[in-house]
Amino acid sequence: MSLNLSHFAAAVVFAVFASTVFGITQKETPMEQVRYGLYCFALFVGGVFLAGWVMALLRR
Amino acid sequence: MAKPTTDKVKNAAAEPEYPLTTIAVVAPIVGWLIPGGGHILLKRYLRGILLLVSVVTMFVIGLGMHGRIYKPNGGDILDILGFVGDVGSGALYFLARIMEWGDTLAANAAADYGKTFLIVAGLLNFIAAADAHHIALGKKP
């Protein structure tokens, strides 16, 4: 088996599963867990875009 | 008048708020060996299955990207920490070692991402095992 994910795809897949575990383990009620998981996912993916733009601007 | 207060302090010291039970010891061990197993043992089935799927998928993706599995070592600190992260996956780590999966050196970017997926899967499983311990103690619903 060989997987060839792009950097962005790998980052999004990583964000999905890491956010799931963070949501379940860091909060108590199901609603809090869902909200925290979505919050972590948004931060992960937002961080990818932010870092991408910073690197693109530095490259100019 | 001071006696009841002293008794309360003595009782508090004698009986911890969250006493350590057998299940509080067994659940994190099971959770470490089988990702999500601790939660399933404690009848948190949905959480357990989600943890199982998350950790196993990350581990499989890591192997699929030809990530490296660290062996026990006493060398570079990053290699030692890599081993600690990998071994967090419990049975998955031992299975990978037995089957000689991940016995490669990172030669490209994808393999480097794969190595990160493998380490993070183990670290997330450590968090999940600690969570199972807290649930078993009664600190968390």
N, CA and C atoms of all chains as a GROMACS GRO file, in nm:
protein
  603
    1MET      N    1   0.084  -0.120   0.000
    1MET     CA    2   0.000   0.000   0.000
    1MET      C    3   0.088   0.125   0.000
    2SER      N    4   0.055   0.216  -0.089
    2SER     CA    5   0.132   0.340  -0.094
    2SER      C    6   0.037   0.459  -0.108
    3LEU      N    7   0.051   0.553  -0.018
    3LEU     CA    8  -0.035   0.672  -0.020
    3LEU      C    9   0.049   0.792  -0.059
    4ASN      N   10  -0.004   0.869  -0.152
    4ASN     CA   11   0.066   0.992  -0.188
    4ASN      C   12  -0.026   1.112  -0.165
    5LEU      N   13  -0.027   1.162  -0.044
    5LEU     CA   14  -0.110   1.278  -0.012
    5LEU      C   15  -0.028   1.404  -0.031
    6SER      N   16  -0.094   1.509  -0.080
    6SER     CA   17  -0.025   1.638  -0.087
    6SER      C   18  -0.008   1.691   0.054
    7HIS      N   19   0.074   1.794   0.066
    7HIS     CA   20   0.098   1.852   0.199
    7HIS      C   21  -0.034   1.901   0.260
    8PHE      N   22  -0.116   1.967   0.176
    8PHE     CA   23  -0.243   2.021   0.226
    8PHE      C   24  -0.339   1.908   0.266
    9ALA      N   25  -0.350   1.806   0.182
    9ALA     CA   26  -0.440   1.694   0.212
    9ALA      C   27  -0.395   1.625   0.341
   10ALA      N   28  -0.264   1.605   0.356
   10ALA     CA   29  -0.213   1.541   0.478
   10ALA      C   30  -0.247   1.626   0.600
   11ALA      N   31  -0.234   1.759   0.586
   11ALA     CA   32  -0.263   1.848   0.699
   11ALA      C   33  -0.411   1.843   0.736
   12VAL      N   34  -0.500   1.836   0.637
   12VAL     CA   35  -0.644   1.832   0.665
   12VAL      C   36  -0.682   1.698   0.730
   13VAL      N   37  -0.628   1.588   0.678
   13VAL     CA   38  -0.656   1.456   0.737
   13VAL      C   39  -0.606   1.453   0.882
   14PHE      N   40  -0.486   1.505   0.902
   14PHE     CA   41  -0.429   1.514   1.037
   14PHE      C   42  -0.522   1.594   1.127
   15ALA      N   43  -0.571   1.708   1.077
   15ALA     CA   44  -0.658   1.797   1.156
   15ALA      C   45  -0.787   1.726   1.195
   16VAL      N   46  -0.844   1.649   1.102
   16VAL     CA   47  -0.972   1.579   1.130
   16VAL      C   48  -0.956   1.485   1.249
   17PHE      N   49  -0.853   1.401   1.244
   17PHE     CA   50  -0.840   1.298   1.349
   17PHE      C   51  -0.787   1.356   1.480
   18ALA      N   52  -0.694   1.448   1.472
   18ALA     CA   53  -0.643   1.509   1.596
   18ALA      C   54  -0.754   1.588   1.665
   19SER      N   55  -0.837   1.659   1.588
   19SER     CA   56  -0.948   1.735   1.646
   19SER      C   57  -1.051   1.643   1.711
   20THR      N   58  -1.074   1.528   1.648
   20THR     CA   59  -1.168   1.431   1.705
   20THR      C   60  -1.121   1.386   1.844
   21VAL      N   61  -0.993   1.350   1.852
   21VAL     CA   62  -0.940   1.303   1.981
   21VAL      C   63  -0.939   1.418   2.082
   22PHE      N   64  -0.898   1.537   2.041
   22PHE     CA   65  -0.897   1.651   2.134
   22PHE      C   66  -1.038   1.679   2.187
   23GLY      N   67  -1.136   1.678   2.097
   23GLY     CA   68  -1.274   1.707   2.137
   23GLY      C   69  -1.322   1.606   2.241
   24ILE      N   70  -1.297   1.478   2.215
   24ILE     CA   71  -1.346   1.373   2.306
   24ILE      C   72  -1.277   1.380   2.442
   25THR      N   73  -1.147   1.405   2.439
   25THR     CA   74  -1.071   1.393   2.564
   25THR      C   75  -1.067   1.521   2.648
   26GLN      N   76  -1.086   1.636   2.586
   26GLN     CA   77  -1.066   1.761   2.661
   26GLN      C   78  -1.195   1.820   2.716
   27LYS      N   79  -1.311   1.775   2.669
   27LYS     CA   80  -1.438   1.832   2.717
   27LYS      C   81  -1.528   1.723   2.773
   28GLU      N   82  -1.630   1.764   2.846
   28GLU     CA   83  -1.711   1.666   2.920
   28GLU      C   84  -1.843   1.629   2.850
   29THR      N   85  -1.923   1.728   2.814
   29THR     CA   86  -2.053   1.695   2.754
   29THR      C   87  -2.039   1.677   2.602
   30PRO      N   88  -2.128   1.598   2.540
   30PRO     CA   89  -2.118   1.576   2.394
   30PRO      C   90  -2.120   1.706   2.314
   31MET      N   91  -2.204   1.802   2.352
   31MET     CA   92  -2.211   1.928   2.277
   31MET      C   93  -2.080   2.005   2.286
   32GLU      N   94  -2.022   2.008   2.407
   32GLU     CA   95  -1.893   2.075   2.425
   32GLU      C   96  -1.784   2.006   2.343
   33GLN      N   97  -1.792   1.873   2.338
   33GLN     CA   98  -1.692   1.796   2.264
   33GLN      C   99  -1.698   1.828   2.114
   34VAL      N  100  -1.821   1.834   2.061
   34VAL     CA  101  -1.837   1.865   1.918
   34VAL      C  102  -1.786   2.006   1.889
   35ARG      N  103  -1.824   2.100   1.974
   35ARG     CA  104  -1.783   2.240   1.952
   35ARG      C  105  -1.632   2.256   1.962
   36TYR      N  106  -1.572   2.189   2.060
   36TYR     CA  107  -1.427   2.201   2.077
   36TYR      C  108  -1.352   2.132   1.962
   37GLY      N  109  -1.408   2.018   1.917
   37GLY     CA  110  -1.348   1.949   1.802
   37GLY      C  111  -1.350   2.036   1.678
   38LEU      N  112  -1.464   2.101   1.654
   38LEU     CA  113  -1.474   2.190   1.537
   38LEU      C  114  -1.380   2.311   1.552
   39TYR      N  115  -1.370   2.360   1.674
   39TYR     CA  116  -1.281   2.474   1.701
   39TYR      C  117  -1.135   2.436   1.672
   40CYS      N  118  -1.094   2.317   1.720
   40CYS     CA  119  -0.957   2.270   1.695
   40CYS      C  120  -0.933   2.251   1.546
   41PHE      N  121  -1.033   2.193   1.476
   41PHE     CA  122  -1.019   2.171   1.332
   41PHE      C  123  -1.000   2.305   1.260
   42ALA      N  124  -1.082   2.404   1.297
   42ALA     CA  125  -1.071   2.537   1.234
   42ALA      C  126  -0.934   2.597   1.261
   43LEU      N  127  -0.883   2.580   1.384
   43LEU     CA  128  -0.750   2.635   1.415
   43LEU      C  129  -0.641   2.564   1.336
   44PHE      N  130  -0.650   2.431   1.327
   44PHE     CA  131  -0.550   2.355   1.250
   44PHE      C  132  -0.548   2.402   1.104
   45VAL      N  133  -0.666   2.403   1.041
   45VAL     CA  134  -0.672   2.438   0.898
   45VAL      C  135  -0.641   2.586   0.879
   46GLY      N  136  -0.693   2.670   0.968
   46GLY     CA  137  -0.660   2.813   0.962
   46GLY      C  138  -0.510   2.836   0.974
   47GLY      N  139  -0.447   2.758   1.063
   47GLY     CA  140  -0.301   2.768   1.082
   47GLY      C  141  -0.225   2.731   0.957
   48VAL      N  142  -0.278   2.631   0.884
   48VAL     CA  143  -0.214   2.588   0.758
   48VAL      C  144  -0.219   2.703   0.657
   49PHE      N  145  -0.338   2.765   0.644
   49PHE     CA  146  -0.352   2.877   0.548
   49PHE      C  147  -0.263   2.994   0.590
   50LEU      N  148  -0.263   3.024   0.719
   50LEU     CA  149  -0.182   3.136   0.769
   50LEU      C  150  -0.033   3.112   0.741
   51ALA      N  151   0.013   2.991   0.776
   51ALA     CA  152   0.155   2.958   0.754
   51ALA      C  153   0.186   2.962   0.605
   52GLY      N  154   0.091   2.915   0.522
   52GLY     CA  155   0.111   2.916   0.377
   52GLY      C  156   0.127   3.058   0.325
   53TRP      N  157   0.041   3.148   0.372
   53TRP     CA  158   0.051   3.288   0.327
   53TRP      C  159   0.180   3.353   0.378
   54VAL      N  160   0.219   3.324   0.500
   54VAL     CA  161   0.344   3.381   0.555
   54VAL      C  162   0.463   3.335   0.470
   55MET      N  163   0.465   3.206   0.436
   55MET     CA  164   0.576   3.154   0.355
   55MET      C  165   0.574   3.213   0.214
   56ALA      N  166   0.450   3.231   0.159
   56ALA     CA  167   0.440   3.289   0.024
   56ALA      C  168   0.489   3.433   0.024
   57LEU      N  169   0.456   3.508   0.130
   57LEU     CA  170   0.500   3.648   0.136
   57LEU      C  171   0.651   3.658   0.159
   58LEU      N  172   0.705   3.566   0.240
   58LEU     CA  173   0.850   3.567   0.264
   58LEU      C  174   0.926   3.532   0.137
   59ARG      N  175   0.865   3.451   0.052
   59ARG     CA  176   0.933   3.404  -0.069
   59ARG      C  177   0.946   3.518  -0.170
   60ARG      N  178   0.856   3.618  -0.165
   60ARG     CA  179   0.858   3.727  -0.265
   60ARG      C  180   0.982   3.814  -0.252
   61MET      N  181  -1.453   2.264   7.038
   61MET     CA  182  -1.508   2.304   6.908
   61MET      C  183  -1.412   2.271   6.794
   62ALA      N  184  -1.286   2.263   6.828
   62ALA     CA  185  -1.187   2.242   6.721
   62ALA      C  186  -1.182   2.097   6.674
   63LYS      N  187  -1.238   2.007   6.755
   63LYS     CA  188  -1.224   1.864   6.726
   63LYS      C  189  -1.289   1.821   6.593
   64PRO      N  190  -1.418   1.865   6.566
   64PRO     CA  191  -1.478   1.823   6.439
   64PRO      C  192  -1.396   1.862   6.316
   65THR      N  193  -1.339   1.984   6.319
   65THR     CA  194  -1.256   2.030   6.207
   65THR      C  195  -1.135   1.939   6.188
   66THR      N  196  -1.074   1.904   6.301
   66THR     CA  197  -0.956   1.816   6.295
   66THR      C  198  -0.996   1.679   6.237
   67ASP      N  199  -1.114   1.631   6.280
   67ASP     CA  200  -1.163   1.503   6.228
   67ASP      C  201  -1.184   1.509   6.077
   68LYS      N  202  -1.243   1.623   6.033
   68LYS     CA  203  -1.268   1.640   5.888
   68LYS      C  204  -1.137   1.633   5.810
   69VAL      N  205  -1.036   1.704   5.862
   69VAL     CA  206  -0.906   1.706   5.795
   69VAL      C  207  -0.848   1.565   5.790
   70LYS      N  208  -0.862   1.492   5.903
   70LYS     CA  209  -0.809   1.355   5.909
   70LYS      C  210  -0.880   1.266   5.807
   71ASN      N  211  -1.016   1.280   5.800
   71ASN     CA  212  -1.093   1.200   5.706
   71ASN      C  213  -1.057   1.231   5.561
   72ALA      N  214  -1.037   1.360   5.534
   72ALA     CA  215  -1.002   1.402   5.398
   72ALA      C  216  -0.869   1.342   5.356
   73ALA      N  217  -0.776   1.338   5.453
   73ALA     CA  218  -0.644   1.281   5.422
   73ALA      C  219  -0.654   1.131   5.404
   74ALA      N  220  -0.741   1.066   5.482
   74ALA     CA  221  -0.752   0.920   5.475
   74ALA      C  222  -0.825   0.875   5.349
   75GLU      N  223  -0.930   0.948   5.308
   75GLU     CA  224  -1.009   0.909   5.192
   75GLU      C  225  -0.992   1.009   5.078
   76PRO      N  226  -0.916   0.975   4.978
   76PRO     CA  227  -0.900   1.069   4.867
   76PRO      C  228  -1.034   1.091   4.795
   77GLU      N  229  -1.047   1.208   4.731
   77GLU     CA  230  -1.174   1.241   4.666
   77GLU      C  231  -1.207   1.141   4.554
   78TYR      N  232  -1.104   1.099   4.482
   78TYR     CA  233  -1.123   1.002   4.374
   78TYR      C  234  -1.037   0.879   4.403
   79PRO      N  235  -1.090   0.783   4.477
   79PRO     CA  236  -1.008   0.666   4.514
   79PRO      C  237  -0.965   0.584   4.392
   80LEU      N  238  -0.843   0.534   4.399
   80LEU     CA  239  -0.787   0.454   4.289
   80LEU      C  240  -0.846   0.313   4.294
   81THR      N  241  -0.922   0.280   4.192
   81THR     CA  242  -0.985   0.148   4.187
   81THR      C  243  -0.913   0.061   4.084
   82THR      N  244  -0.948  -0.066   4.081
   82THR     CA  245  -0.885  -0.158   3.984
   82THR      C  246  -0.916  -0.114   3.841
   83ILE      N  247  -1.041  -0.076   3.817
   83ILE     CA  248  -1.081  -0.037   3.681
   83ILE      C  249  -1.006   0.089   3.638
   84ALA      N  250  -0.973   0.175   3.734
   84ALA     CA  251  -0.899   0.298   3.701
   84ALA      C  252  -0.755   0.268   3.659
   85VAL      N  253  -0.706   0.151   3.696
   85VAL     CA  254  -0.572   0.108   3.654
   85VAL      C  255  -0.581   0.029   3.523
   86VAL      N  256  -0.683  -0.057   3.516
   86VAL     CA  257  -0.697  -0.146   3.399
   86VAL      C  258  -0.738  -0.067   3.274
   87ALA      N  259  -0.832   0.027   3.289
   87ALA     CA  260  -0.886   0.101   3.172
   87ALA      C  261  -0.776   0.171   3.090
   88PRO      N  262  -0.684   0.247   3.153
   88PRO     CA  263  -0.581   0.310   3.069
   88PRO      C  264  -0.485   0.211   3.004
   89ILE      N  265  -0.461   0.098   3.072
   89ILE     CA  266  -0.372  -0.003   3.012
   89ILE      C  267  -0.439  -0.064   2.888
   90VAL      N  268  -0.568  -0.098   2.903
   90VAL     CA  269  -0.642  -0.152   2.788
   90VAL      C  270  -0.650  -0.046   2.678
   91GLY      N  271  -0.673   0.079   2.720
   91GLY     CA  272  -0.681   0.190   2.623
   91GLY      C  273  -0.550   0.212   2.549
   92TRP      N  274  -0.440   0.187   2.617
   92TRP     CA  275  -0.310   0.201   2.550
   92TRP      C  276  -0.288   0.086   2.451
   93LEU      N  277  -0.319  -0.036   2.496
   93LEU     CA  278  -0.297  -0.151   2.408
   93LEU      C  279  -0.391  -0.150   2.288
   94ILE      N  280  -0.519  -0.121   2.313
   94ILE     CA  281  -0.618  -0.116   2.204
   94ILE      C  282  -0.675   0.025   2.203
   95PRO      N  283  -0.640   0.106   2.106
   95PRO     CA  284  -0.690   0.245   2.104
   95PRO      C  285  -0.843   0.249   2.121
   96GLY      N  286  -0.890   0.328   2.216
   96GLY     CA  287  -1.034   0.339   2.244
   96GLY      C  288  -1.086   0.227   2.332
   97GLY      N  289  -1.004   0.127   2.359
   97GLY     CA  290  -1.046   0.012   2.439
   97GLY      C  291  -1.084   0.048   2.581
   98GLY      N  292  -1.014   0.144   2.637
   98GLY     CA  293  -1.045   0.188   2.774
   98GLY      C  294  -1.184   0.247   2.783
   99HIS      N  295  -1.220   0.328   2.683
   99HIS     CA  296  -1.353   0.390   2.681
   99HIS      C  297  -1.461   0.283   2.658
  100ILE      N  298  -1.432   0.188   2.571
  100ILE     CA  299  -1.529   0.081   2.544
  100ILE      C  300  -1.549  -0.003   2.671
  101LEU      N  301  -1.440  -0.030   2.741
  101LEU     CA  302  -1.448  -0.104   2.868
  101LEU      C  303  -1.536  -0.031   2.969
  102LEU      N  304  -1.532   0.102   2.964
  102LEU     CA  305  -1.612   0.183   3.057
  102LEU      C  306  -1.750   0.216   3.001
  103LYS      N  307  -1.787   0.147   2.895
  103LYS     CA  308  -1.920   0.160   2.831
  103LYS      C  309  -1.941   0.296   2.764
  104ARG      N  310  -1.834   0.363   2.728
  104ARG     CA  311  -1.844   0.486   2.646
  104ARG      C  312  -1.818   0.442   2.502
  105TYR      N  313  -1.917   0.372   2.445
  105TYR     CA  314  -1.895   0.304   2.317
  105TYR      C  315  -1.866   0.399   2.202
  106LEU      N  316  -1.946   0.505   2.191
  106LEU     CA  317  -1.927   0.597   2.077
  106LEU      C  318  -1.790   0.664   2.082
  107ARG      N  319  -1.755   0.714   2.202
  107ARG     CA  320  -1.623   0.777   2.217
  107ARG      C  321  -1.511   0.677   2.186
  108GLY      N  322  -1.527   0.554   2.236
  108GLY     CA  323  -1.426   0.451   2.214
  108GLY      C  324  -1.408   0.421   2.066
  109ILE      N  325  -1.520   0.409   1.995
  109ILE     CA  326  -1.511   0.377   1.852
  109ILE      C  327  -1.448   0.493   1.775
  110LEU      N  328  -1.486   0.616   1.810
  110LEU     CA  329  -1.427   0.733   1.742
  110LEU      C  330  -1.276   0.740   1.768
  111LEU      N  331  -1.235   0.711   1.891
  111LEU     CA  332  -1.091   0.712   1.923
  111LEU      C  333  -1.020   0.601   1.847
  112LEU      N  334  -1.082   0.483   1.843
  112LEU     CA  335  -1.023   0.369   1.770
  112LEU      C  336  -1.004   0.405   1.623
  113VAL      N  337  -1.109   0.458   1.562
  113VAL     CA  338  -1.102   0.493   1.420
  113VAL      C  339  -0.994   0.600   1.397
  114SER      N  340  -0.991   0.701   1.484
  114SER     CA  341  -0.895   0.811   1.464
  114SER      C  342  -0.751   0.762   1.474
  115VAL      N  343  -0.721   0.689   1.581
  115VAL     CA  344  -0.581   0.647   1.602
  115VAL      C  345  -0.539   0.543   1.497
  116VAL      N  346  -0.626   0.445   1.472
  116VAL     CA  347  -0.590   0.341   1.375
  116VAL      C  348  -0.574   0.401   1.235
  117THR      N  349  -0.665   0.491   1.196
  117THR     CA  350  -0.654   0.552   1.063
  117THR      C  351  -0.526   0.632   1.050
  118MET      N  352  -0.492   0.709   1.154
  118MET     CA  353  -0.367   0.786   1.146
  118MET      C  354  -0.247   0.694   1.135
  119PHE      N  355  -0.251   0.584   1.210
  119PHE     CA  356  -0.140   0.488   1.206
  119PHE      C  357  -0.126   0.425   1.068
  120VAL      N  358  -0.242   0.384   1.011
  120VAL     CA  359  -0.240   0.318   0.879
  120VAL      C  360  -0.194   0.418   0.771
  121ILE      N  361  -0.243   0.541   0.780
  121ILE     CA  362  -0.200   0.643   0.682
  121ILE      C  363  -0.048   0.665   0.694
  122GLY      N  364   0.000   0.669   0.816
  122GLY     CA  365   0.145   0.686   0.839
  122GLY      C  366   0.224   0.574   0.773
  123LEU      N  367   0.176   0.451   0.790
  123LEU     CA  368   0.245   0.337   0.727
  123LEU      C  369   0.232   0.345   0.575
  124GLY      N  370   0.112   0.386   0.528
  124GLY     CA  371   0.089   0.398   0.384
  124GLY      C  372   0.180   0.501   0.319
  125MET      N  373   0.219   0.601   0.396
  125MET     CA  374   0.309   0.704   0.343
  125MET      C  375   0.456   0.666   0.364
  126HIS      N  376   0.478   0.541   0.401
  126HIS     CA  377   0.613   0.486   0.424
  126HIS      C  378   0.685   0.556   0.538
  127GLY      N  379   0.606   0.589   0.643
  127GLY     CA  380   0.668   0.648   0.761
  127GLY      C  381   0.753   0.546   0.835
  128ARG      N  382   0.849   0.596   0.909
  128ARG     CA  383   0.942   0.508   0.980
  128ARG      C  384   0.888   0.476   1.119
  129ILE      N  385   0.903   0.350   1.158
  129ILE     CA  386   0.870   0.309   1.296
  129ILE      C  387   1.001   0.306   1.374
  130TYR      N  388   1.005   0.381   1.484
  130TYR     CA  389   1.127   0.385   1.566
  130TYR      C  390   1.139   0.259   1.651
  131LYS      N  391   1.263   0.215   1.668
  131LYS     CA  392   1.290   0.102   1.757
  131LYS      C  393   1.344   0.157   1.889
  132PRO      N  394   1.341   0.075   1.996
  132PRO     CA  395   1.401   0.123   2.122
  132PRO      C  396   1.547   0.160   2.097
  133ASN      N  397   1.586   0.275   2.145
  133ASN     CA  398   1.724   0.319   2.118
  133ASN      C  399   1.772   0.411   2.229
  134GLY      N  400   1.901   0.423   2.238
  134GLY     CA  401   1.959   0.511   2.341
  134GLY      C  402   2.047   0.615   2.276
  135GLY      N  403   2.012   0.652   2.154
  135GLY     CA  404   2.096   0.746   2.081
  135GLY      C  405   2.049   0.889   2.090
  136ASP      N  406   2.020   0.946   1.974
  136ASP     CA  407   1.978   1.085   1.965
  136ASP      C  408   1.846   1.107   2.040
  137ILE      N  409   1.833   1.222   2.107
  137ILE     CA  410   1.713   1.249   2.187
  137ILE      C  411   1.587   1.246   2.101
  138LEU      N  412   1.596   1.295   1.978
  138LEU     CA  413   1.478   1.294   1.891
  138LEU      C  414   1.438   1.151   1.853
  139ASP      N  415   1.537   1.063   1.839
  139ASP     CA  416   1.506   0.922   1.812
  139ASP      C  417   1.438   0.858   1.932
  140ILE      N  418   1.484   0.892   2.053
  140ILE     CA  419   1.423   0.837   2.174
  140ILE      C  420   1.277   0.885   2.184
  141LEU      N  421   1.257   1.016   2.160
  141LEU     CA  422   1.121   1.071   2.167
  141LEU      C  423   1.033   1.012   2.057
  142GLY      N  424   1.092   0.986   1.941
  142GLY     CA  425   1.018   0.922   1.833
  142GLY      C  426   0.969   0.784   1.874
  143PHE      N  427   1.056   0.711   1.943
  143PHE     CA  428   1.017   0.579   1.993
  143PHE      C  429   0.904   0.591   2.095
  144VAL      N  430   0.917   0.688   2.187
  144VAL     CA  431   0.812   0.707   2.290
  144VAL      C  432   0.677   0.737   2.223
  145GLY      N  433   0.680   0.822   2.121
  145GLY     CA  434   0.556   0.853   2.049
  145GLY      C  435   0.500   0.731   1.979
  146ASP      N  436   0.585   0.657   1.910
  146ASP     CA  437   0.539   0.538   1.835
  146ASP      C  438   0.480   0.432   1.927
  147VAL      N  439   0.545   0.410   2.042
  147VAL     CA  440   0.501   0.301   2.130
  147VAL      C  441   0.366   0.334   2.195
  148GLY      N  442   0.325   0.459   2.187
  148GLY     CA  443   0.194   0.499   2.239
  148GLY      C  444   0.079   0.432   2.166
  149SER      N  445   0.104   0.383   2.046
  149SER     CA  446  -0.002   0.316   1.970
  149SER      C  447  -0.031   0.175   2.022
  150GLY      N  448   0.044   0.129   2.119
  150GLY     CA  449   0.018   0.001   2.184
  150GLY      C  450   0.033  -0.118   2.092
  151ALA      N  451  -0.073  -0.196   2.079
  151ALA     CA  452  -0.068  -0.320   2.000
  151ALA      C  453  -0.032  -0.292   1.854
  152LEU      N  454  -0.074  -0.176   1.803
  152LEU     CA  455  -0.042  -0.143   1.663
  152LEU      C  456   0.109  -0.134   1.644
  153TYR      N  457   0.177  -0.077   1.743
  153TYR     CA  458   0.323  -0.064   1.736
  153TYR      C  459   0.388  -0.203   1.734
  154PHE      N  460   0.343  -0.289   1.827
  154PHE     CA  461   0.404  -0.423   1.835
  154PHE      C  462   0.374  -0.504   1.708
  155LEU      N  463   0.252  -0.488   1.655
  155LEU     CA  464   0.217  -0.556   1.530
  155LEU      C  465   0.308  -0.509   1.416
  156ALA      N  466   0.327  -0.378   1.410
  156ALA     CA  467   0.413  -0.322   1.304
  156ALA      C  468   0.556  -0.373   1.317
  157ARG      N  469   0.604  -0.384   1.441
  157ARG     CA  470   0.741  -0.435   1.462
  157ARG      C  471   0.751  -0.583   1.422
  158ILE      N  472   0.648  -0.661   1.460
  158ILE     CA  473   0.649  -0.805   1.427
  158ILE      C  474   0.645  -0.824   1.275
  159MET      N  475   0.560  -0.744   1.208
  159MET     CA  476   0.543  -0.760   1.063
  159MET      C  477   0.651  -0.684   0.984
  160GLU      N  478   0.738  -0.616   1.057
  160GLU     CA  479   0.846  -0.537   0.997
  160GLU      C  480   0.794  -0.429   0.903
  161TRP      N  481   0.680  -0.368   0.942
  161TRP     CA  482   0.630  -0.252   0.869
  161TRP      C  483   0.705  -0.129   0.917
  162GLY      N  484   0.714  -0.030   0.832
  162GLY     CA  485   0.778   0.096   0.871
  162GLY      C  486   0.926   0.083   0.898
  163ASP      N  487   0.986  -0.018   0.835
  163ASP     CA  488   1.129  -0.041   0.856
  163ASP      C  489   1.210   0.031   0.748
  164THR      N  490   1.176   0.159   0.728
  164THR     CA  491   1.242   0.235   0.622
  164THR      C  492   1.296   0.366   0.676
  165LEU      N  493   1.385   0.426   0.604
  165LEU     CA  494   1.433   0.560   0.639
  165LEU      C  495   1.361   0.661   0.550
  166ALA      N  496   1.320   0.775   0.609
  166ALA     CA  497   1.247   0.878   0.533
  166ALA      C  498   1.334   0.928   0.420
  167ALA      N  499   1.289   0.906   0.296
  167ALA     CA  500   1.369   0.948   0.182
  167ALA      C  501   1.301   1.060   0.105
  168ASN      N  502   1.176   1.091   0.140
  168ASN     CA  503   1.106   1.199   0.072
  168ASN      C  504   1.010   1.266   0.170
  169ALA      N  505   0.943   1.372   0.122
  169ALA     CA  506   0.856   1.449   0.211
  169ALA      C  507   0.741   1.365   0.261
  170ALA      N  508   0.681   1.282   0.175
  170ALA     CA  509   0.565   1.201   0.215
  170ALA      C  510   0.603   1.106   0.329
  171ALA      N  511   0.720   1.047   0.321
  171ALA     CA  512   0.765   0.956   0.426
  171ALA      C  513   0.785   1.033   0.558
  172ASP      N  514   0.827   1.156   0.547
  172ASP     CA  515   0.844   1.239   0.666
  172ASP      C  516   0.708   1.271   0.729
  173TYR      N  517   0.608   1.300   0.646
  173TYR     CA  518   0.473   1.321   0.699
  173TYR      C  519   0.423   1.191   0.763
  174GLY      N  520   0.452   1.079   0.698
  174GLY     CA  521   0.409   0.948   0.749
  174GLY      C  522   0.466   0.922   0.888
  175LYS      N  523   0.594   0.955   0.905
  175LYS     CA  524   0.658   0.938   1.035
  175LYS      C  525   0.586   1.022   1.141
  176THR      N  526   0.548   1.144   1.102
  176THR     CA  527   0.476   1.233   1.195
  176THR      C  528   0.338   1.176   1.229
  177PHE      N  529   0.269   1.122   1.129
  177PHE     CA  530   0.138   1.059   1.155
  177PHE      C  531   0.152   0.945   1.256
  178LEU      N  532   0.257   0.864   1.240
  178LEU     CA  533   0.276   0.749   1.330
  178LEU      C  534   0.302   0.796   1.473
  179ILE      N  535   0.387   0.896   1.487
  179ILE     CA  536   0.419   0.946   1.622
  179ILE      C  537   0.296   1.010   1.686
  180VAL      N  538   0.224   1.093   1.609
  180VAL     CA  539   0.109   1.163   1.665
  180VAL      C  540  -0.004   1.065   1.700
  181ALA      N  541  -0.020   0.959   1.621
  181ALA     CA  542  -0.121   0.856   1.654
  181ALA      C  543  -0.093   0.801   1.793
  182GLY      N  544   0.034   0.774   1.821
  182GLY     CA  545   0.072   0.721   1.953
  182GLY      C  546   0.049   0.823   2.064
  183LEU      N  547   0.084   0.948   2.038
  183LEU     CA  548   0.066   1.051   2.141
  183LEU      C  549  -0.082   1.075   2.170
  184LEU      N  550  -0.164   1.075   2.064
  184LEU     CA  551  -0.309   1.091   2.084
  184LEU      C  552  -0.365   0.973   2.164
  185ASN      N  553  -0.308   0.855   2.141
  185ASN     CA  554  -0.355   0.738   2.216
  185ASN      C  555  -0.318   0.748   2.364
  186PHE      N  556  -0.203   0.809   2.393
  186PHE     CA  557  -0.167   0.834   2.535
  186PHE      C  558  -0.271   0.926   2.600
  187ILE      N  559  -0.313   1.031   2.527
  187ILE     CA  560  -0.414   1.124   2.580
  187ILE      C  561  -0.545   1.049   2.604
  188ALA      N  562  -0.582   0.962   2.508
  188ALA     CA  563  -0.707   0.886   2.520
  188ALA      C  564  -0.700   0.792   2.641
  189ALA      N  565  -0.583   0.730   2.663
  189ALA     CA  566  -0.568   0.640   2.778
  189ALA      C  567  -0.580   0.718   2.909
  190ALA      N  568  -0.521   0.837   2.913
  190ALA     CA  569  -0.532   0.921   3.033
  190ALA      C  570  -0.677   0.962   3.056
  191ASP      N  571  -0.749   0.987   2.948
  191ASP     CA  572  -0.891   1.023   2.959
  191ASP      C  573  -0.972   0.906   3.016
  192ALA      N  574  -0.939   0.785   2.972
  192ALA     CA  575  -1.007   0.665   3.026
  192ALA      C  576  -0.982   0.654   3.175
  193HIS      N  577  -0.861   0.686   3.218
  193HIS     CA  578  -0.827   0.683   3.361
  193HIS      C  579  -0.913   0.782   3.439
  194HIS      N  580  -0.929   0.903   3.384
  194HIS     CA  581  -1.009   1.005   3.451
  194HIS      C  582  -1.157   0.965   3.458
  195ILE      N  583  -1.206   0.903   3.353
  195ILE     CA  584  -1.347   0.857   3.353
  195ILE      C  585  -1.365   0.748   3.460
  196ALA      N  586  -1.269   0.655   3.465
  196ALA     CA  587  -1.279   0.545   3.561
  196ALA      C  588  -1.270   0.596   3.705
  197LEU      N  589  -1.194   0.703   3.727
  197LEU     CA  590  -1.184   0.761   3.861
  197LEU      C  591  -1.311   0.835   3.901
  198GLY      N  592  -1.387   0.879   3.800
  198GLY     CA  593  -1.508   0.955   3.828
  198GLY      C  594  -1.488   1.105   3.815
  199LYS      N  595  -1.368   1.144   3.767
  199LYS     CA  596  -1.340   1.287   3.750
  199LYS      C  597  -1.416   1.345   3.632
  200LYS      N  598  -1.453   1.257   3.538
  200LYS     CA  599  -1.517   1.300   3.414
  200LYS      C  600  -1.635   1.208   3.385
  201PRO      N  601  -1.748   1.264   3.335
  201PRO     CA  602  -1.864   1.177   3.306
  201PRO      C  603  -1.839   1.085   3.186
   0.00000   0.00000   0.00000
